[in-house]
Amino acid sequence: MKIGILTSGGDCPGLNAVIRGAVLKGDAVHGLQFMGYRDGWRGVVEGDAIALRRSMVTGIAKSGGTILGTSRTNPFENGGGPDTIRRRMADLGIDAIIAIGGEGTLAAAKRLTDAGIRIVGVPKTIDNDLDATDYTFGFDTAIEIATEAMDRLRTTGESHRRCMIAEVMGRHVGWIALHSGMASGAHVILIPEQRVSMDQIAGWVKLADDRGRAPLVVVAEGFTTDEMEQAHSERGLDAFGRPRLGGIANQLAPELESLTGIETRATTLGHIQRGGTPTAFDRVLATRLGMAAIDSVVQGQWGSMVALRGTEIIQVDLADALGQLKGVPQHRYDEARILFG
């Protein structure tokens, strides 16, 4: 049996560990063969793949990014679709696909599975927003990177008595902002699940300043104040028709400075959160998910996704995983809010 592996969507620390876990177990335990699709769904649609041998994946778990490359290609556009993909798979002798990706990737995998293509999903997103799994690999690395950056921002903020705003990723959910904000001792944490007025944000900032602290505000890219109709976006749409978010920190900075009289600076961490060496937690989780994906393939559990539930790896239906995004619950935000100001 020959399995194709793809990594799609935004890159993420731990992708290589998934590939390694899948190939090593598939080869050692089941005698499977593997091919790696180049650049995500683009490689699937165009039949662009390379042989993945054991020697190619040894030692890659500690490396960031993905040895296969990635893209945000929509497999149903530009000549794609089930018939094209089925034909390309036959040309390469590929029997099934392990698709490693986030919401967009797995939604496409679900549609293709419904059309009869044999696919198993592995959840990947630093946002930690996929339902049916407690954690996704890459999240732990992202919050470590964000926390370190905020620790550095606090020292420069304290030197100048400035208010510092750190913008982190989080399209629809605020898990990165919540965790990194709490870890760094932020005075305000702003997430998409909670709409807040500028007056309230300014009030928290003033409280911190009155105590002699340099205020630190952490904001997720998808946050909206209660005066905004939608999240800030000025870079058009991605391949799946979603707005490319980013820049809310730069929008908030002059307004906060005007309301508080405190010199305010904004920093957008952006893609730095997705790069570099994965943490030990992410390496282990990604490896376990890759190995579990092989079990799903051998068992013929097409249309399923491997997931972390507690400390165990389980199988869930892709439809269940995509039913809704996993947002920050009210009680978790209320915990953090006690620390504001």
Residue pairs with C-beta under 8 A, 6 or more apart in sequence:
1 30
1 32
1 33
1 95
1 96
1 297
2 32
2 33
2 34
2 35
2 92
2 93
2 94
2 95
3 22
3 26
3 32
3 33
3 34
3 35
3 94
3 95
3 96
3 97
3 98
3 297
4 34
4 35
4 36
4 37
4 44
4 49
4 89
4 92
4 94
4 96
4 97
4 98
5 19
5 22
5 23
5 34
5 35
5 36
5 37
5 52
5 68
5 97
5 98
5 100
6 36
6 37
6 40
6 41
6 43
6 44
6 68
6 97
6 98
6 99
6 100
6 101
7 15
7 18
7 19
7 40
7 66
7 68
7 69
7 70
7 100
7 101
7 124
8 40
8 41
8 70
8 71
8 72
8 73
8 99
8 100
8 101
8 104
8 105
8 108
9 40
9 70
9 72
9 101
9 102
9 104
9 105
9 124
9 125
10 70
10 72
10 102
10 125
10 126
10 274
11 64
11 65
11 66
11 70
11 274
11 275
12 124
12 125
12 126
12 137
12 138
12 274
13 64
13 126
13 137
13 138
13 141
13 142
13 274
13 275
13 276
13 277
13 278
13 279
13 282
14 124
14 137
14 138
14 141
14 278
14 282
14 283
14 285
14 286
15 65
15 66
15 68
15 70
15 100
15 124
15 138
15 286
16 57
16 60
16 61
16 63
16 64
16 65
16 66
16 67
17 60
17 61
17 137
17 278
17 282
17 283
17 286
17 287
17 290
18 100
18 122
18 124
18 137
18 286
18 287
18 289
18 290
18 293
19 36
19 52
19 57
19 60
19 66
19 67
19 68
19 100
19 290
20 57
20 58
20 60
20 61
20 287
20 290
21 61
21 286
21 287
21 288
21 289
21 290
21 291
22 34
22 98
22 290
22 291
22 293
22 294
23 34
23 52
23 53
23 54
23 56
23 57
23 290
24 54
24 57
24 58
24 291
25 290
25 291
25 294
26 32
26 34
26 294
26 297
27 34
27 54
29 294
30 294
30 298
32 294
32 297
33 51
34 51
34 52
34 53
35 49
35 50
35 51
35 52
35 92
35 94
36 49
36 50
36 51
36 52
36 67
36 68
37 43
37 44
37 48
37 49
37 68
37 97
38 48
38 49
38 50
38 68
38 69
39 48
39 68
39 69
39 70
39 71
39 73
40 68
40 69
40 70
40 71
40 72
40 73
40 101
40 105
41 71
41 73
41 74
41 75
41 80
41 105
41 108
42 48
42 71
42 73
43 49
43 68
43 69
44 75
44 80
44 85
44 88
44 89
44 97
45 73
45 75
45 78
45 79
45 80
45 84
45 85
45 88
46 88
47 88
47 91
47 92
49 92
49 94
56 67
57 67
60 67
61 278
61 283
61 286
61 287
62 277
62 278
62 283
63 277
64 275
64 276
64 277
64 278
65 275
71 239
72 104
72 238
72 239
72 240
73 80
73 239
74 80
74 108
74 239
74 240
75 81
75 85
75 108
75 112
76 108
76 111
77 239
82 112
82 115
82 116
82 117
85 112
85 117
86 116
86 117
89 95
89 97
89 117
95 118
96 118
96 119
96 120
96 297
96 302
97 109
97 117
97 118
97 119
97 120
98 119
98 120
98 121
98 122
98 293
98 297
99 105
99 106
99 108
99 109
99 119
99 120
99 121
99 122
100 121
100 122
100 124
101 109
101 121
101 122
101 124
102 123
102 124
102 125
102 127
102 130
102 136
103 125
103 129
103 130
103 322
103 325
104 240
104 242
105 121
105 124
106 121
106 123
106 130
106 305
106 318
106 321
106 322
107 322
109 119
109 121
109 318
110 303
110 318
110 319
110 322
112 119
113 119
113 302
113 303
113 318
114 303
118 300
118 302
119 302
119 303
120 293
120 296
120 297
120 301
120 302
120 304
120 305
120 306
121 304
121 305
121 306
121 318
121 321
122 289
122 290
122 293
122 305
122 306
123 130
123 133
123 136
123 289
123 305
123 306
123 307
123 321
124 136
124 137
124 138
125 136
125 138
125 139
126 136
126 138
126 139
126 141
126 142
126 169
126 176
126 273
126 274
127 136
127 139
127 169
127 170
127 171
127 172
127 173
127 175
127 176
128 135
128 136
128 139
128 173
128 175
128 176
128 326
129 170
129 171
129 172
129 173
129 175
129 325
129 326
129 327
130 136
130 321
130 325
130 326
131 320
131 321
131 322
131 323
131 324
131 325
131 326
132 305
132 307
132 316
132 320
132 321
132 323
133 305
133 307
133 308
133 309
133 316
133 321
134 307
134 308
134 309
134 310
135 285
135 308
137 278
137 282
137 285
137 286
137 289
138 274
138 278
138 282
139 175
139 176
139 282
140 278
140 279
140 281
140 282
140 285
141 276
141 277
141 278
141 279
141 282
142 168
142 169
142 176
142 180
142 273
142 274
143 176
143 179
143 180
143 183
144 279
145 269
145 272
145 273
145 276
146 166
146 168
146 176
146 180
146 184
146 269
146 273
147 179
147 180
147 183
147 184
149 166
149 267
149 269
149 272
150 166
150 180
150 181
150 183
150 184
150 186
150 216
150 218
151 184
153 164
153 166
153 216
153 267
154 164
154 184
154 185
154 214
154 216
156 162
156 164
157 163
157 164
157 214
157 215
157 216
157 265
158 213
158 214
160 214
160 263
161 209
161 214
161 262
161 263
162 214
162 262
162 263
162 264
162 265
163 205
163 209
163 214
163 215
163 216
163 217
163 256
163 257
163 260
163 262
163 263
163 264
163 265
164 214
164 215
164 216
164 217
164 264
164 265
164 266
164 267
165 217
165 218
165 219
165 249
165 252
165 253
165 256
165 264
165 265
165 266
165 267
166 186
166 216
166 217
166 218
166 219
166 249
166 267
166 269
167 219
167 220
167 221
167 246
167 247
167 248
167 249
167 250
167 266
167 267
167 268
167 269
167 270
168 176
168 177
168 180
168 218
168 219
168 220
168 221
168 269
168 273
169 176
169 220
169 221
169 269
169 270
169 273
169 274
170 176
170 177
170 191
170 192
170 220
170 221
170 222
170 223
171 192
171 221
171 222
171 231
171 242
171 245
172 192
172 222
172 325
172 327
173 191
173 192
173 193
173 220
173 222
173 325
173 326
173 327
173 328
174 189
174 190
174 191
174 192
174 193
174 194
174 220
174 222
174 223
174 327
174 328
174 333
175 328
176 220
176 273
177 189
177 190
177 191
177 218
177 219
177 220
177 223
178 189
178 191
178 328
178 332
178 333
178 336
180 186
180 218
181 189
181 218
181 336
182 189
182 336
182 339
184 216
184 218
185 216
185 339
186 216
186 217
186 218
186 339
187 204
187 205
187 207
187 208
187 213
187 215
187 216
187 217
187 339
187 340
187 341
188 201
188 204
188 205
188 208
188 215
188 216
188 217
188 218
188 340
188 341
189 217
189 218
189 219
189 333
189 336
189 337
189 340
190 196
190 201
190 217
190 218
190 219
190 220
190 223
191 220
191 223
191 328
191 333
192 220
192 222
192 223
192 224
192 231
192 327
193 327
193 328
193 333
194 328
194 333
195 224
195 225
195 226
196 225
196 226
197 225
197 226
197 227
198 225
198 227
198 252
198 255
198 256
198 259
199 259
201 217
201 225
201 252
201 256
202 256
202 259
202 260
203 341
204 215
204 340
204 341
205 215
205 217
205 256
205 260
205 262
206 260
206 262
207 340
207 341
208 214
208 215
208 216
208 341
209 215
209 260
209 262
215 262
217 252
217 256
219 248
219 249
219 252
221 231
221 232
221 245
221 246
221 247
221 248
222 231
222 245
222 248
223 231
223 248
224 230
224 231
224 232
230 243
231 243
231 245
231 248
232 245
232 246
232 247
232 248
232 251
233 243
233 244
233 245
233 246
233 247
234 246
234 247
235 243
235 244
235 246
236 243
236 244
237 243
237 244
238 244
246 268
246 270
247 268
249 266
249 267
249 268
250 266
250 268
252 266
253 264
253 265
253 266
254 264
256 262
256 264
257 263
257 264
278 286
285 308
288 308
288 313
289 306
289 308
289 313
292 306
292 313
292 315
293 306
296 304
296 306
296 315
301 315
303 317
303 318
303 319
304 315
304 316
304 317
304 318
305 315
305 316
305 317
305 318
305 321
306 313
306 314
306 315
307 313
307 314
307 315
307 316
307 321
308 314
